[in-house]
Amino acid sequence: MPNYELGADLPCWPLGIDAVKRNEEDFVVYPNPASTILYIKTDLNKVRELYNSVGQLIMSTEGNELNVAGLSQGVYCLKCSNKIRKVIIE
């Protein structure tokens, strides 16, 4: 079965929406869409990396804030460990 990242950290595919929500709560990005500062809420002590839609690394940090004011509008991906969140910059 293809891996679509849904339930990648779970021992099996979730049978209900509650299992998916708990998995998403350990890596939260807000506000989304953002225009100035992007806040990252996670317990993972890993580097946070922001990639553009082509897959190029734009910036990285070990903190919980990213200044995205100078970035072009578009869709970006924020990666922390093996978790990825879609971020929209306005």
MMTF fields as JSON, N, C-alpha, C and O atoms, coordinates in Angstrom:
{
  "mmtfVersion": "1.0.0",
  "mmtfProducer": "UNKNOWN",
  "numBonds": 359,
  "numAtoms": 360,
  "numGroups": 90,
  "numChains": 1,
  "numModels": 1,
  "chainsPerModel": [1],
  "groupsPerChain": [90],
  "chainIdList": ["A"],
  "bondAtomList": [4, 2, 8, 6, 12, 10, 16, 14, 20, 18, 24, 22, 28, 26, 32, 30, 36, 34, 40, 38, 44, 42, 48, 46, 52, 50, 56, 54, 60, 58, 64, 62, 68, 66, 72, 70, 76, 74, 80, 78, 84, 82, 88, 86, 92, 90, 96, 94, 100, 98, 104, 102, 108, 106, 112, 110, 116, 114, 120, 118, 124, 122, 128, 126, 132, 130, 136, 134, 140, 138, 144, 142, 148, 146, 152, 150, 156, 154, 160, 158, 164, 162, 168, 166, 172, 170, 176, 174, 180, 178, 184, 182, 188, 186, 192, 190, 196, 194, 200, 198, 204, 202, 208, 206, 212, 210, 216, 214, 220, 218, 224, 222, 228, 226, 232, 230, 236, 234, 240, 238, 244, 242, 248, 246, 252, 250, 256, 254, 260, 258, 264, 262, 268, 266, 272, 270, 276, 274, 280, 278, 284, 282, 288, 286, 292, 290, 296, 294, 300, 298, 304, 302, 308, 306, 312, 310, 316, 314, 320, 318, 324, 322, 328, 326, 332, 330, 336, 334, 340, 338, 344, 342, 348, 346, 352, 350, 356, 354],
  "bondOrderList": [1, 1, 1, 1, 1, 1, 1, 1, 1, 1, 1, 1, 1, 1, 1, 1, 1, 1, 1, 1, 1, 1, 1, 1, 1, 1, 1, 1, 1, 1, 1, 1, 1, 1, 1, 1, 1, 1, 1, 1, 1, 1, 1, 1, 1, 1, 1, 1, 1, 1, 1, 1, 1, 1, 1, 1, 1, 1, 1, 1, 1, 1, 1, 1, 1, 1, 1, 1, 1, 1, 1, 1, 1, 1, 1, 1, 1, 1, 1, 1, 1, 1, 1, 1, 1, 1, 1, 1, 1],
  "groupList": [{"groupName": "MET", "atomNameList": ["N", "CA", "C", "O"], "elementList": ["N", "C", "C", "O"], "formalChargeList": [0, 0, 0, 0], "bondAtomList": [1, 0, 2, 1, 3, 2], "bondOrderList": [1, 1, 2], "singleLetterCode": "M", "chemCompType": "L-PEPTIDE LINKING"}, {"groupName": "PRO", "atomNameList": ["N", "CA", "C", "O"], "elementList": ["N", "C", "C", "O"], "formalChargeList": [0, 0, 0, 0], "bondAtomList": [1, 0, 2, 1, 3, 2], "bondOrderList": [1, 1, 2], "singleLetterCode": "P", "chemCompType": "L-PEPTIDE LINKING"}, {"groupName": "ASN", "atomNameList": ["N", "CA", "C", "O"], "elementList": ["N", "C", "C", "O"], "formalChargeList": [0, 0, 0, 0], "bondAtomList": [1, 0, 2, 1, 3, 2], "bondOrderList": [1, 1, 2], "singleLetterCode": "N", "chemCompType": "L-PEPTIDE LINKING"}, {"groupName": "TYR", "atomNameList": ["N", "CA", "C", "O"], "elementList": ["N", "C", "C", "O"], "formalChargeList": [0, 0, 0, 0], "bondAtomList": [1, 0, 2, 1, 3, 2], "bondOrderList": [1, 1, 2], "singleLetterCode": "Y", "chemCompType": "L-PEPTIDE LINKING"}, {"groupName": "GLU", "atomNameList": ["N", "CA", "C", "O"], "elementList": ["N", "C", "C", "O"], "formalChargeList": [0, 0, 0, 0], "bondAtomList": [1, 0, 2, 1, 3, 2], "bondOrderList": [1, 1, 2], "singleLetterCode": "E", "chemCompType": "L-PEPTIDE LINKING"}, {"groupName": "LEU", "atomNameList": ["N", "CA", "C", "O"], "elementList": ["N", "C", "C", "O"], "formalChargeList": [0, 0, 0, 0], "bondAtomList": [1, 0, 2, 1, 3, 2], "bondOrderList": [1, 1, 2], "singleLetterCode": "L", "chemCompType": "L-PEPTIDE LINKING"}, {"groupName": "GLY", "atomNameList": ["N", "CA", "C", "O"], "elementList": ["N", "C", "C", "O"], "formalChargeList": [0, 0, 0, 0], "bondAtomList": [1, 0, 2, 1, 3, 2], "bondOrderList": [1, 1, 2], "singleLetterCode": "G", "chemCompType": "PEPTIDE LINKING"}, {"groupName": "ALA", "atomNameList": ["N", "CA", "C", "O"], "elementList": ["N", "C", "C", "O"], "formalChargeList": [0, 0, 0, 0], "bondAtomList": [1, 0, 2, 1, 3, 2], "bondOrderList": [1, 1, 2], "singleLetterCode": "A", "chemCompType": "L-PEPTIDE LINKING"}, {"groupName": "ASP", "atomNameList": ["N", "CA", "C", "O"], "elementList": ["N", "C", "C", "O"], "formalChargeList": [0, 0, 0, 0], "bondAtomList": [1, 0, 2, 1, 3, 2], "bondOrderList": [1, 1, 2], "singleLetterCode": "D", "chemCompType": "L-PEPTIDE LINKING"}, {"groupName": "CYS", "atomNameList": ["N", "CA", "C", "O"], "elementList": ["N", "C", "C", "O"], "formalChargeList": [0, 0, 0, 0], "bondAtomList": [1, 0, 2, 1, 3, 2], "bondOrderList": [1, 1, 2], "singleLetterCode": "C", "chemCompType": "L-PEPTIDE LINKING"}, {"groupName": "TRP", "atomNameList": ["N", "CA", "C", "O"], "elementList": ["N", "C", "C", "O"], "formalChargeList": [0, 0, 0, 0], "bondAtomList": [1, 0, 2, 1, 3, 2], "bondOrderList": [1, 1, 2], "singleLetterCode": "W", "chemCompType": "L-PEPTIDE LINKING"}, {"groupName": "ILE", "atomNameList": ["N", "CA", "C", "O"], "elementList": ["N", "C", "C", "O"], "formalChargeList": [0, 0, 0, 0], "bondAtomList": [1, 0, 2, 1, 3, 2], "bondOrderList": [1, 1, 2], "singleLetterCode": "I", "chemCompType": "L-PEPTIDE LINKING"}, {"groupName": "VAL", "atomNameList": ["N", "CA", "C", "O"], "elementList": ["N", "C", "C", "O"], "formalChargeList": [0, 0, 0, 0], "bondAtomList": [1, 0, 2, 1, 3, 2], "bondOrderList": [1, 1, 2], "singleLetterCode": "V", "chemCompType": "L-PEPTIDE LINKING"}, {"groupName": "LYS", "atomNameList": ["N", "CA", "C", "O"], "elementList": ["N", "C", "C", "O"], "formalChargeList": [0, 0, 0, 0], "bondAtomList": [1, 0, 2, 1, 3, 2], "bondOrderList": [1, 1, 2], "singleLetterCode": "K", "chemCompType": "L-PEPTIDE LINKING"}, {"groupName": "ARG", "atomNameList": ["N", "CA", "C", "O"], "elementList": ["N", "C", "C", "O"], "formalChargeList": [0, 0, 0, 0], "bondAtomList": [1, 0, 2, 1, 3, 2], "bondOrderList": [1, 1, 2], "singleLetterCode": "R", "chemCompType": "L-PEPTIDE LINKING"}, {"groupName": "PHE", "atomNameList": ["N", "CA", "C", "O"], "elementList": ["N", "C", "C", "O"], "formalChargeList": [0, 0, 0, 0], "bondAtomList": [1, 0, 2, 1, 3, 2], "bondOrderList": [1, 1, 2], "singleLetterCode": "F", "chemCompType": "L-PEPTIDE LINKING"}, {"groupName": "SER", "atomNameList": ["N", "CA", "C", "O"], "elementList": ["N", "C", "C", "O"], "formalChargeList": [0, 0, 0, 0], "bondAtomList": [1, 0, 2, 1, 3, 2], "bondOrderList": [1, 1, 2], "singleLetterCode": "S", "chemCompType": "L-PEPTIDE LINKING"}, {"groupName": "THR", "atomNameList": ["N", "CA", "C", "O"], "elementList": ["N", "C", "C", "O"], "formalChargeList": [0, 0, 0, 0], "bondAtomList": [1, 0, 2, 1, 3, 2], "bondOrderList": [1, 1, 2], "singleLetterCode": "T", "chemCompType": "L-PEPTIDE LINKING"}, {"groupName": "GLN", "atomNameList": ["N", "CA", "C", "O"], "elementList": ["N", "C", "C", "O"], "formalChargeList": [0, 0, 0, 0], "bondAtomList": [1, 0, 2, 1, 3, 2], "bondOrderList": [1, 1, 2], "singleLetterCode": "Q", "chemCompType": "L-PEPTIDE LINKING"}],
  "groupTypeList": [0, 1, 2, 3, 4, 5, 6, 7, 8, 5, 1, 9, 10, 1, 5, 6, 11, 8, 7, 12, 13, 14, 2, 4, 4, 8, 15, 12, 12, 3, 1, 2, 1, 7, 16, 17, 11, 5, 3, 11, 13, 17, 8, 5, 2, 13, 12, 14, 4, 5, 3, 2, 16, 12, 6, 18, 5, 11, 0, 16, 17, 4, 6, 2, 4, 5, 2, 12, 7, 6, 5, 16, 18, 6, 12, 3, 9, 5, 13, 9, 16, 2, 13, 11, 14, 13, 12, 11, 11, 4],
  "groupIdList": [1, 2, 3, 4, 5, 6, 7, 8, 9, 10, 11, 12, 13, 14, 15, 16, 17, 18, 19, 20, 21, 22, 23, 24, 25, 26, 27, 28, 29, 30, 31, 32, 33, 34, 35, 36, 37, 38, 39, 40, 41, 42, 43, 44, 45, 46, 47, 48, 49, 50, 51, 52, 53, 54, 55, 56, 57, 58, 59, 60, 61, 62, 63, 64, 65, 66, 67, 68, 69, 70, 71, 72, 73, 74, 75, 76, 77, 78, 79, 80, 81, 82, 83, 84, 85, 86, 87, 88, 89, 90],
  "secStructList": [7, 7, 7, 7, 1, 6, 6, 6, 6, 1, 1, 1, 7, 7, 1, 1, 2, 2, 2, 2, 2, 2, 2, 2, 6, 6, 3, 3, 3, 3, 1, 1, 1, 5, 1, 1, 3, 3, 3, 3, 3, 3, 1, 7, 7, 1, 7, 3, 3, 3, 3, 7, 6, 6, 1, 7, 3, 3, 3, 3, 3, 1, 1, 1, 3, 3, 3, 7, 6, 6, 1, 7, 1, 3, 3, 3, 3, 3, 3, 3, 6, 6, 3, 3, 3, 3, 3, 3, 3, 7],
  "xCoordList": [0.844, 0.0, 0.897, 1.864, 0.619, 1.431, 1.402, 0.411, 2.502, 2.58, 2.213, 2.979, 1.066, 0.611, 0.825, 0.192, 1.696, 2.032, 0.886, 1.063, -0.251, -1.365, -1.147, -1.195, -0.914, -0.695, 0.695, 0.895, 1.677, 3.033, 3.628, 4.437, 3.247, 3.781, 2.908, 3.251, 1.802, 0.893, 1.21, 1.714, 0.927, 1.224, 0.363, 0.716, -0.752, -1.601, -2.388, -2.316, -3.127, -3.945, -5.041, -5.659, -5.304, -6.335, -7.728, -8.031, -8.559, -9.932, -10.888, -12.024, -10.437, -11.289, -10.516, -9.288, -11.231, -10.623, -9.818, -8.885, -10.14, -9.424, -7.951, -7.103, -7.629, -6.236, -5.445, -4.275, -6.057, -5.383, -5.193, -4.125, -6.181, -6.07, -4.95, -4.202, -4.804, -3.731, -2.376, -1.445, -2.243, -0.986, -0.644, 0.531, -1.643, -1.407, -1.082, -0.421, -1.527, -1.368, 0.067, 0.38, 0.946, 2.31, 3.21, 4.391, 2.677, 3.428, 2.416, 1.781, 2.272, 1.266, 1.968, 2.922, 1.491, 2.034, 0.901, -0.177, 1.155, 0.118, 0.762, 1.916, 0.119, -1.126, -0.843, 0.27, -1.82, -1.666, -2.946, -3.959, -2.93, -1.799, -1.127, -1.738, 0.127, 0.921, 1.497, 1.619, 1.85, 2.464, 3.713, 4.528, 3.886, 5.067, 5.815, 6.894, 5.26, 5.903, 5.097, 3.87, 5.78, 5.177, 5.611, 6.806, 4.656, 4.945, 4.818, 3.919, 5.726, 5.769, 5.619, 6.394, 4.629, 4.413, 4.701, 3.951, 5.79, 6.16, 7.045, 7.755, 6.999, 7.881, 9.14, 10.044, 9.201, 10.36, 11.523, 11.371, 12.655, 13.836, 14.688, 15.842, 14.117, 14.789, 14.83, 14.149, 15.625, 15.696, 14.401, 13.904, 13.864, 12.682, 13.161, 13.899, 12.75, 13.206, 12.018, 11.006, 12.153, 11.109, 11.57, 12.638, 10.756, 11.063, 10.042, 8.877, 10.482, 9.541, 8.883, 9.15, 8.027, 7.264, 8.129, 7.684, 9.359, 10.278, 11.153, 11.845, 11.118, 11.896, 13.21, 14.032, 13.419, 14.646, 14.499, 13.453, 15.557, 15.561, 15.649, 16.593, 14.668, 14.609, 15.257, 16.08, 14.882, 15.477, 15.294, 14.448, 16.104, 15.98, 16.251, 16.932, 15.71, 15.878, 15.688, 15.071, 16.22, 15.939, 14.942, 14.52, 14.568, 13.596, 12.174, 11.922, 11.246, 9.828, 9.175, 7.948, 9.986, 9.46, 10.266, 11.481, 9.557, 10.194, 9.686, 8.477, 10.594, 10.205, 10.042, 11.026, 8.808, 8.509, 8.111, 7.582, 8.363, 7.942, 8.602, 7.986, 9.815, 10.518, 10.286, 10.873, 9.447, 9.217, 8.097, 7.19, 8.18, 7.13, 5.878, 5.945, 4.74, 3.485, 3.517, 4.058, 2.938, 2.875, 2.73, 2.5, 2.872, 2.75, 4.146, 4.96, 4.412, 5.694, 5.45, 4.322, 6.504, 6.425, 7.371, 8.541, 6.869, 7.679, 7.903, 6.953, 9.18, 9.533, 10.205, 11.091, 9.777, 10.398, 10.481, 9.457, 11.694, 11.916, 11.307, 11.681, 10.397, 9.771, 8.354, 7.6, 7.99, 6.648, 6.704, 7.639, 5.703, 5.653, 4.283, 3.254, 4.296, 3.056, 3.097, 4.129, 1.968, 1.843, 1.618, 0.797, 2.351, 2.247, 1.961, 2.577, 1.027, 0.703, 1.199, 0.875, 1.997, 2.53, 1.772, 1.683, 1.225, 0.479, 1.292, 0.833],
  "yCoordList": [-1.166, 0.0, 1.24, 1.278, 2.244, 3.462, 4.197, 4.144, 4.887, 5.677, 7.106, 7.8, 7.555, 8.92, 9.809, 10.859, 9.411, 10.134, 10.189, 10.738, 9.655, 9.615, 8.428, 7.277, 8.708, 7.63, 7.051, 5.913, 7.798, 7.28, 6.94, 6.016, 7.666, 7.405, 6.443, 6.077, 6.037, 5.14, 3.705, 3.478, 2.733, 1.34, 0.807, -0.203, 1.459, 1.04, 2.253, 3.315, 2.111, 3.201, 3.517, 2.594, 4.783, 5.131, 4.769, 4.879, 4.337, 3.988, 5.143, 5.114, 6.163, 7.298, 8.596, 8.595, 9.687, 11.003, 11.39, 12.184, 10.862, 11.217, 10.838, 11.589, 9.703, 9.278, 10.226, 10.493, 10.732, 11.668, 13.01, 13.609, 13.5, 14.782, 14.759, 15.732, 13.696, 13.618, 13.668, 14.269, 13.053, 13.049, 14.448, 14.814, 15.244, 16.575, 17.579, 18.581, 17.338, 18.312, 18.421, 19.389, 17.485, 17.562, 18.439, 18.599, 19.004, 19.913, 20.873, 20.55, 22.056, 23.025, 24.273, 24.747, 24.807, 26.023, 27.037, 26.73, 28.257, 29.284, 30.651, 30.763, 31.7, 31.637, 31.079, 31.191, 30.503, 29.932, 30.214, 29.56, 31.159, 31.819, 32.876, 33.425, 33.144, 34.113, 35.159, 34.929, 36.317, 37.359, 37.944, 38.557, 37.77, 38.333, 37.266, 36.834, 36.847, 35.861, 34.569, 34.593, 33.464, 32.14, 31.484, 31.354, 31.073, 30.457, 28.944, 28.426, 28.254, 26.795, 26.266, 26.622, 25.422, 24.807, 23.316, 22.582, 22.874, 21.472, 21.129, 21.986, 19.889, 19.403, 18.773, 18.384, 18.674, 18.083, 19.067, 20.211, 18.654, 19.506, 19.275, 18.857, 19.545, 19.358, 20.678, 21.634, 20.725, 21.904, 21.999, 20.999, 23.213, 23.459, 24.027, 25.012, 23.416, 23.822, 24.22, 23.52, 25.365, 25.853, 25.667, 26.144, 24.968, 24.679, 25.354, 25.503, 25.762, 26.312, 25.169, 24.0, 25.497, 24.474, 23.637, 22.594, 24.073, 23.32, 22.384, 21.524, 22.556, 21.709, 22.311, 21.621, 23.59, 24.261, 24.718, 25.234, 24.523, 24.985, 26.503, 27.073, 27.165, 28.617, 29.13, 30.044, 28.538, 28.939, 27.817, 26.94, 27.862, 26.884, 27.569, 28.593, 26.994, 27.536, 26.428, 25.403, 26.64, 25.74, 26.382, 25.761, 27.629, 28.341, 28.023, 27.165, 28.735, 28.501, 29.622, 29.725, 30.473, 31.55, 31.638, 31.443, 31.936, 32.19, 33.524, 33.75, 34.407, 35.675, 35.447, 35.259, 35.465, 35.186, 36.448, 36.365, 37.62, 38.886, 39.123, 39.736, 38.666, 38.908, 37.862, 37.951, 36.88, 35.805, 36.157, 36.926, 35.588, 35.762, 35.007, 34.026, 35.485, 34.795, 33.419, 33.239, 32.453, 31.114, 30.057, 30.348, 28.818, 27.663, 27.138, 26.942, 26.914, 26.413, 25.18, 24.922, 24.428, 23.274, 23.482, 23.813, 23.289, 23.392, 21.983, 21.243, 21.617, 20.263, 20.314, 21.134, 19.433, 19.267, 17.768, 17.103, 17.239, 15.808, 15.14, 15.494, 14.203, 13.563, 14.073, 13.478, 15.171, 15.747, 16.981, 17.778, 17.131, 18.231, 18.89, 18.22, 20.23, 20.994, 21.972, 22.586, 22.114, 23.084, 24.462, 24.625, 25.462, 26.824, 27.732, 27.594, 28.662, 29.617, 30.981, 31.445, 31.621, 32.952, 33.944, 33.782, 34.977, 36.016, 37.271, 38.249],
  "zCoordList": [0.0, 0.0, 0.0, 0.761, -0.815, -0.858, 0.475, 1.204, 0.787, 2.014, 1.678, 1.01, 2.123, 1.887, 3.106, 3.217, 4.012, 5.23, 6.235, 7.322, 5.918, 6.864, 7.785, 7.352, 9.024, 9.971, 9.917, 10.34, 9.408, 9.284, 10.638, 10.736, 11.689, 13.025, 13.82, 14.944, 13.253, 13.941, 13.535, 12.435, 14.398, 14.053, 12.911, 12.301, 12.609, 11.495, 11.026, 11.645, 9.957, 9.442, 10.444, 10.974, 10.723, 11.698, 11.2, 10.012, 12.129, 11.781, 12.011, 11.537, 12.736, 13.027, 12.935, 12.859, 12.944, 12.8, 14.04, 13.921, 15.232, 16.454, 16.382, 16.866, 15.795, 15.684, 14.795, 15.068, 13.749, 12.853, 13.551, 13.422, 14.282, 14.972, 15.996, 16.09, 16.763, 17.752, 17.078, 17.614, 15.922, 15.185, 14.687, 14.662, 14.287, 13.761, 14.859, 14.589, 16.085, 17.157, 17.662, 18.354, 17.354, 17.85, 16.978, 17.286, 15.902, 15.035, 14.409, 13.405, 15.01, 14.581, 14.08, 14.696, 12.953, 12.359, 12.264, 11.756, 12.761, 12.725, 12.66, 13.072, 12.179, 11.407, 10.017, 9.504, 9.444, 8.111, 7.339, 7.583, 6.424, 5.774, 6.649, 7.566, 6.349, 7.108, 6.161, 4.958, 6.728, 5.906, 6.555, 5.864, 7.866, 8.539, 9.337, 8.932, 10.448, 11.31, 11.304, 11.399, 11.193, 11.229, 12.533, 12.794, 13.346, 14.64, 14.531, 13.867, 15.188, 15.136, 16.555, 17.444, 16.761, 18.067, 17.944, 17.3, 18.564, 18.519, 19.703, 20.229, 20.112, 21.168, 20.583, 21.323, 19.264, 18.607, 18.64, 18.209, 19.131, 19.181, 17.944, 18.037, 16.814, 15.531, 14.783, 15.153, 13.741, 12.889, 12.088, 11.57, 11.992, 11.173, 9.845, 9.824, 8.733, 7.402, 6.544, 6.499, 5.854, 4.962, 3.525, 3.139, 2.733, 1.337, 0.433, 0.804, -0.758, -1.73, -2.489, -2.207, -3.448, -4.173, -5.102, -5.58, -5.368, -6.22, -5.389, -5.933, -4.068, -3.186, -2.734, -2.131, -3.016, -2.587, -1.139, -0.744, -0.352, 1.025, 1.034, 0.489, 1.651, 1.707, 2.987, 2.949, 4.125, 5.406, 6.409, 6.238, 7.462, 8.534, 9.863, 9.921, 10.927, 12.262, 13.278, 12.988, 14.464, 15.575, 16.535, 17.511, 16.25, 17.072, 16.672, 15.826, 17.299, 17.041, 16.251, 16.222, 15.602, 14.769, 13.474, 13.46, 12.396, 11.106, 10.58, 10.529, 10.189, 9.589, 8.088, 7.373, 7.62, 6.215, 5.457, 4.349, 6.05, 5.445, 4.089, 3.218, 3.886, 2.632, 1.553, 0.475, 1.82, 0.846, -0.131, 0.191, -1.312, -2.317, -1.889, -1.148, -2.37, -2.083, -2.717, -3.808, -2.03, -2.586, -1.517, -0.343, -1.959, -1.085, -0.781, -1.684, 0.493, 0.958, 1.826, 2.248, 2.085, 2.976, 4.135, 3.94, 5.344, 6.55, 7.074, 7.328, 7.233, 7.65, 9.011, 9.25, 9.894, 11.197, 11.45, 11.607, 11.488, 11.611, 10.369, 9.251, 10.53, 9.368, 9.131, 8.36, 9.789, 9.638, 8.744, 8.83, 7.891, 6.934, 7.019, 7.092, 7.007, 6.982, 5.82, 5.551, 5.13, 4.041, 4.64, 5.542, 4.136, 4.629, 3.447, 2.39, 3.62, 2.572, 3.022, 4.115, 2.155, 2.424, 1.552, 0.335, 2.198, 1.455, 1.33, 0.739]
}
